[in-house]
């Protein structure tokens, strides 16, 4: 990939480490759940990456259409005239790949200097020369649905480089594109209300991706201890550095974790009628998934379930998390938690032991109401049901599956929206860790069944708040816009302070200008 050659050296390093450490590497081998279950592994790490998302465009199955994996991984032939659908980071990378030929200028200093007008001999003032850009290998159109500037969501320090490089090679970058159909003639689009035909040889789809988790359900059902990292965990924004960090930290935790006991290995699924058994050896996911156990954690470790790193540690035993907590989970706290959890496990399943004082009754206006859809569009109804299920578990790890790649998020703290999809995912996956006692009440839907308004209540610390979520779906059931409104002011300010403390400048970097 032009401009990303440093990752080749990273991969070369890991290949060598695999040799030195005696790792049993099996290439060209497709793993299946039965094989992994039979292997009796203490831990299974799914680093299976992603599958490209296909947008709902008429003719998406036409032979002209290629996914970005077809181009980059399978190296399928690509014609001379190409349309790239989706102008996120992957769309820019694919466009760079398509317009270059031969050795990348990034590893050819004379060509790099010529392209960027660098005079290493200082024959001209300031060492600047007229740029000399090689002719592009192909004619490329880079298209996006959003009306904002193409590439607006790229990194602030490198985005201008990508835009300048593609512009110098004649790439036509178009925002506000509506895709009509793909046929033998090419890609039919509408731009600024005007129909247009792009008579291209190929259409390369770079419209986002979804986690590749086809093995997960079967492994979990068999009682395996499974961990997700990289794109298999969150596919909204592929980030090699994040994936490497996750793998390194997870390996350190697994190395120090106790192996599964024989009884754990032989017991696939506990009896539904049996009382659950919990201890400090239970995984964080198991403890947070059981309200009484979660209450015990919050009693001894206030704010534990809202910690930004907990999602990554969900598959690890609490004892392992404690070892790497930097003293935040003391031995005394761990012993007290273990004692309380074991007492909880001894209680009858139908009457769990009380773990905290009962919460005061909610005001009458906040009584939960029926959330069943009435006249929603069927696809929107399915996605809304999935949303409610995720909110009920406070786990939005699957949210990307129902979010459109170009979706926008409208915050109650800013007028301009944030986008595309990674901004929406970042905002919602963060806020779900902040809001406590969250519950929905009333629900309203538009006449077309594609817009819903959900009234909710929650608290941030000691500040109670009420608000509404306004969600817009497309006809495929994907969220295209998510707007939040909140009152009163002190509740909104408390939420804003928490969001700022956890996200810093991450979310503002996604804000649309204008």
N, C-alpha and C positions, 0 to 999 in steps of 0.2 A: 504494500500500500504506500503510494508516494507520500512522504512526509512522516511516516510512522515506522521508519526502518529500525528505530531503537528497540521496538518490540521483538524484532528478530533476534537481537542479542539477548534479550530477556528469555526468550524461548530456548535459545542455545544454552544458556546457563542452566535452565531447569532440566533440559535433556541430559546434560552432563551430571547434574546432581542425582538424577534418577539412576544413572549408571553407577555412580559412586556409592549410593546408599542401598543398592541391591533391591530396588523396588521391582516387583513383578509386573512389568508393563505388557499389556496385551492389546496390541493394535489390531484394527480390522476385526474386532470381536464385539458383537452386539449383545449387551447384557439384557437379561430378562429377569422379572421378579422371582420366578421359580428358582433360577440359578443362584440369585443372591440370597434368597431365604435358605436354600439348602446349604449355602456356604457357612452358616453359623457365625457370621461376623458380629462382633460386639457393636460396631458402629458402621453405618453406611452413609457416605457423603455423596449427594447428588449434585454434581457440577456439570449437569447435562446441557446447560446453556438455554437457548431460546428456539422458538420457531417463528419465522416471519409472519406477520399479520397480513391477511389479504383484505383490502378494502372492498366494499360492495359496489363494484363498477360493472356495468353491463359488458360482458365479453372478457371478464377477468381470466377466463380459462383459454383465451385465444393463444395460439402458438407463438405469437409475438411477445407474449408476456413472460418475463423472467423475474425471479426473486433476487434479492441481493446476494443470497447464498449461492444461487445458480451461477452468478457472475464471479464472485470472489472465491468461493470454495470449489465448486464443480468446474469452474473455468469454461462454461458453455460459450460458444461463439456469439459475439454481439456485432450487430450491423454497424454501418457507418453513420447512421442518423438515429439518435436515441432520445427518448423522453424518460426522465427520472421522476417518479411520483413520490413526493415526500422530501422536504428540504431540511430535515433535522441533521444531526451529526453524521448518521449513516448515509443519507442522501448526498451530503457534501463529499464524504470519503469515496463513495462510488463514482461520483462525477469526476473527482480527481483521478481516480483509477482509469476511467474511460478516456479522458483527454490526453493522458500521457502515453508514451510508447518508449520502449527501450529502457535503459537504466534511469532510475529516478534522479532528477537533479539534486535531490537532498544528499545523495552519496557521491555526487560528481561535482566537486568544487568549481571547476571552470564553468560548467553549465549553470550552476546555481548562481554564481557571481554575475554571469551574463544576464540571466533572467531578472535579477533584482537590481541591476545597474550598479554593481560594486566594482570599483577600480582598485584592485589590490596593489597596483604599482604607483598609485597616487599621481598619475599623469594629469589628472583633472582636479579642479578645485573640490575639496572635501572628499576626495576619493569616490565621487559619484559619476557614473556614466549613463548613457542612454540605455534603458533595458532592451535586451534582445530576447524575445520569447519565441520558442520553437512553435511551428504550426501544430494545432491540436490533432490528435489521432482520430477524433470523431467530432461530429456536430452534436451538441448535447443541449437539451432543454431541461432545466431544473425547476420543478413545479411544486407549489404548496397551496393548500386550501386557505390558510390564514391570510388576512389582508395586510398583516404587518410586513416589515422589510424581511426579505429572504435572508436567513442566517441570523436573525435577531437573537435567537436563543443560544448561539454558539458562545464559547468561552470568550471573555472580554479581551484576553491577551493574545488569542490566536484566531478569533473569528474574522478579524479584518484581513488576516493573511489568506485564509481560505477564500474569502470573497474576492480579494484582489487577484489571486492566482487563477480562479475560474473566469473572472471577467477578462483577464488578459488573454485567455484562450477561447474567447468568444462564446462562453456558455450563456445562454439566454435564461435569466432567472425571473420567474413570474409568480407573484403572489395573487391571492384571491381567485384561484382557479377552481372551477366546478367541472368534475369529470363526468362526461355523458356516456361514452361507450368506447370500446376498442373493437375494431374490425379489420378486415383486410386492407382498408385504406389507411389505417393508422389510429391515432388517439383523437377522439372528438372531445373538445372542451368548450367551456364558456368562460370568457375573461371580460370583466367589466360589462356583462350583459350581452356580449357579442360572441356568437358561435365561431369556432375556429377549428380547423383540421390540422393536426400535426402529422404529416405524412412520414412517420418514422418507421424504421426497420424493426425496432424493439422498444418495449416499454418495460423499464426496470422498476419494480415495486420496492420502495423503501419507506413504507407507511407504518413503521413500528413493529413490535414483536411481543410475543407472549412467553411466559416461562414454560420450559419443556419439563413437565412433571409426570409423564405417563406412568412411571414406576412407583410414584409416591403412595398412592392409595393402597395398592396391593401390599407394599412393604409395611405400611403402618397397620393395616388390618392383620398382618401376621405378627405384630408385636415387635417389629424391628425398631431400633433406635436410629432414626434417619435425620440427617442434617442437609439443609439447602444452602448453597452459596452461589455467588455470582448471578448470572442471568436466570438460573433456575429459581432463585429466591425472588428477585425483583428484576423484571425485564424492561421497565419503563425507560430506563436510561442506562445503556451498557457502559460499564466503567471498569476497565481492566485493573486499575489501581485498587479500587474497592474490592474486587473479587480476590485479588492476591492477598490483600490485608485480611479478608474474611478467612481465606484458606489457612493463612499463617496462624491466626489467633485460634481458629478451631482446632488445628493440629496440636497446638500447645495444650489446649484443654483436654482433648482426647487422650493425649499422652499421659496426663496425670490422673485421668478418671479411672475408677475401679472397673474391671471387666464385668460383664453381665454374669449374674449367678446362673447356675445350672437350671434352677427353677424358672428364672426369667427367660432363659433361652428356650425352654421346653413349653412355656405357656404362651400361646399365640394371642389369645384374647380372653380377658377375664370374664367370668360369668356376669351377665347384666344384673342378676338378682343379688349377687354378693356385695357386701359392704366394701367400698373402696379402701385401700390401704395406702397411707401417705407417710412420707418421712423426708428427711433432708437428702436422701438419695434419689427421691423422685425428681423428674425433670421439671424445669421451670414451666414448660408448657402444661404439664399435668397439674401443677399446683395452681397456676393462674386460670386454668379451665374449670376449677372447682371453687365456687364462691366462698365456702367456709375456709378452704385452704388459703385462698387469696387474702381473706381477711386476717388470717394469722400472719402472713407475710407483712401485710401493711401495719399490723400492730407492732411488730418488732423492727420492721424496716420501712418506715414511712416514705412513701414515694417510690417504692421499689418497682411496682408494676408500670410506672410511668417513665422509668429511666430510659433514655434514648438507645442504650445498647442492649436492652433486655430482649428485643426481637431477635437479635442475632444469637443470643445465648439460650433461646427457647428450648432447644433439644438437649441441653446439657443438664446434668444433675445439679441441684442447688449446692452440694458440697464442692463441686468443681468450680462453679461460679464464685463461691466464697474464696477459694484459693487465689483467684485472679482479680479480686475486688480491691486490692490495694489497702486492705484493712477496713474497708467500709462495712463488711460483714464480719464481725468479731466471732471468736470461738464461743464466747458466752451467748451471743445472740443466736448462733447456729444451734447450740445445744438446746436453748429454750424453744426455738422453732421446731426442732426435731421432736422434743417431748410433746408439744402441743399438737403436732401433726399426727403422731402415733396415737395420742388419745382420741383424736378425731376419727382415725381409722377404726378404733375399737367401738365407736358408737354405732347403733343400728342405722342402717342405710336410710330408713324412713324418717329418723329423728336425729339429724346431725347435731353434734355437741355445739352449744352456743360458743361463739368465739369473740363476740363484741356486744356492746350494749345495743339494743334495738334502735334503729334510726327513727327520728321523729316522723310522724305522719306527714305526708306531703299535703300542701293546700289543696282544697277541692278542685281548683282550676287546673291542677297539674295531674289529675288522675289519668292514667294511660287509657287510650281509646283504641278502638279497632283500626288496624292499619291495612286491612285487606283492600286491594285495589277495587274500584268500581267499574269505571268505563275506560280503563287504560288500554292503550295499544298493547297487543299480546307480547311483543318483544320488550316493550318498556316495562310491562308488568313483571316479566321474568327477571329483568335486571333490577327492578326495584325490590323484588323479593330477596334477591341475592344481596343487595345493599343492606336491607334490614337484618339479614342473617349475619353479615359481617359486623355490623354495628353492635348487635347483641353479644357477640363474642369479643368485641373490642379488638378485632383482628382484621386489618384491611390488606393483608398480604395478597389477596386475590383480586383486589380492586382493579388492577390494570386490565383484567379480562373484560370489563364492561365499560371501559373509558376509551373514547375516540382518540386517536393519536394527536389530533389538533384541538383537543378540548381546552377550554379556558376556565380559570377559577376567578371568581369575583369575591374579594375579601371585604368584610365589613370595615376594614381599617384603611382601605385605599380605593380611590375612584377608578383608576385604570386597572384592567384585568391582568391576570398572570397566565402565561401559557408557554408552550403547549402542554400535553398530558403530564410530563414529569413534574411540572409546577403544581398541577392539581393533586397529583399523588403525594408529593412532598408535603403540601399543606395539610391534606386530610389525614395522612398517616401520622403527622405530628400532632394535630389537634386532638386526635382520638386518645392520645396518651396524656393529654392535659385535662380534658373535661371529665369531671366526676359526676356520679349520679345522673348520667345522661339518659334521657328517655324521650321518645316521640309521643305526641298527643294526637292532634287533629291532622288530617290529610285532605288536600284538595287537588283536583286535576283539571286541566284545560279540556275544552270540548274535543280537541283532536286526539287527546289521550297521550300526548307526547311531552307534556309539562306537568310537574307535580310540585306542590308546596307542602312541606312538612314542618309542622310546629313542634318545637322541642324546648326542654328545660334542662339545665345542668348547673354545675358550680365550678368555679376556679378558686381553690383555697376556701376562704370563707365568704366569697362573693357569689351570690346566686344570679343567674341570668336566664333570659328567655330569648328565643330567636326563631327564625325560619330558615330552612334550606329550600332553595328554588332550583330544581333540577330539570334540565332539558335533555331529552333523548332524541336520537335519530330513529328512523324506521327499522334499523337493525338492533335497536335496544342499547346502543352505546351512548354513554353520557357525553354530550357535546358542550355543556355549560353547567357549572355548579356555582350558585351564588348564595352567600350567607349574610343574613342581617341579624343583629343582636342588640338587645337593650337589657339593663340600663347602661349608662355610660361607664360607671365604675366596674361593672362586669366586663364590658368590652375592653377597658383599659387593662384590667388584670390579665385577660386572655392575650392581649397584644404584648404585654411585658413578658409573659411566659414564652410565646412564640418567638419573640426577638431573642430571648436568652438561649433558646435551643437551636434556632436556625441562623442567627446572625444575618449575614448578607446573602445567604443562599437563595431565599425566596425573592427578595428584591431584584436579583439578577434576572428573573424571568418576566419582570413587569413590562407590558407593552408600553411603548412611548406614545405621546400625543393625547 
